[in-house]
C-alpha cells in the first residue's frame, strides 16, 4: 500500500475534493478524488511534475473565468446538465497519460471538467478514463490547496532554461510547438488541434536535428516535384497552342487554296 504523506480537503458546493500526496517506488504522486452528494467517487492520478503544470493551467483558467461575462439565461441552454461548447480548453500529454481540461457551462453554472485517459500500450488502446468536474467558483481555493501541497512535497528542481513555445495556423488547424523537460530530458510536444479533434507527438531533443533534416529533405523534394509538374503543364500548354496554331494555319491554307481554285475556274 502506498504511504500517504499529506492530504487536503476542499468543499465546493455539494462536492468534496480530496488531494492526497502519496509515495511509491517511483516517487511521489498526487491523487485527486471527487466525492459527489451521492457518494460516487472519481479519481485522477498525477505525478508531481504534472501537478505543477496542472497548477499553472488552473491559473490560466482562473484568469479566463474572471474575464467572462455573466452566464447565458437558462432558457438559452440545452437540456438539463448538457454542457454547451467549451469556453476554454487545454490538454496535457505526459508519458502514457493524457489530461483534457475544458471550462464548460450548463444550467447549473460554469465548471472545469478534467478527464484523464491512460494508454495501456501498443495495440491495447486507451482506458475509458476518469473525469472530475470542479465548479468554477471553487477554482481558486482548489488551486491554492494544490499549490500548498506542491510547495511542501514537490521536488524542488532548478527550472530548465527552455525556448518559448510557438504556434501556427493552417486552414482550420492549429499546430502548437512546446518545449518541456522531465526526468528523461528535454523534448518538444507538437500538438495538432482542430475544433473537434486534437492529437500530439513528443519528440526528444536528441532527434530534433534529424527531424529538421527530414522535413527539409521532403520540402526540397516536393519543391522539385512541383517544379516538374509546372514545367510539364507549361510544356503541355505550349504543345496545345502549337497544335492549335497549326490547325489554324492549315485551315487558312485550305481556304486560300479553295479560293485560288475557284478563281481559275472563273
Protein Blocks (a to p, Z undefined) as FASTA:
>chain_A
ZZdfbdcdddehjbccdddddddfkbccdddddddfkopacdddddfklmmmmmmmmmmm
mmmmmmpccdddfklpccehiacddfbdcdddehjbccdddddddfkbccddddddddeb
ghkapaebjaddddfklmmmmmmmmmmmmmmmpccdddddddddddddehjbccdddddd
dfkbccdddddddfkbccdddddfklmmmmmmmmmmmmmmmmmmmmmmmmmmmmmmmmmm
mmmmmmmmmmmmmmmmmmmmmmmmZZ
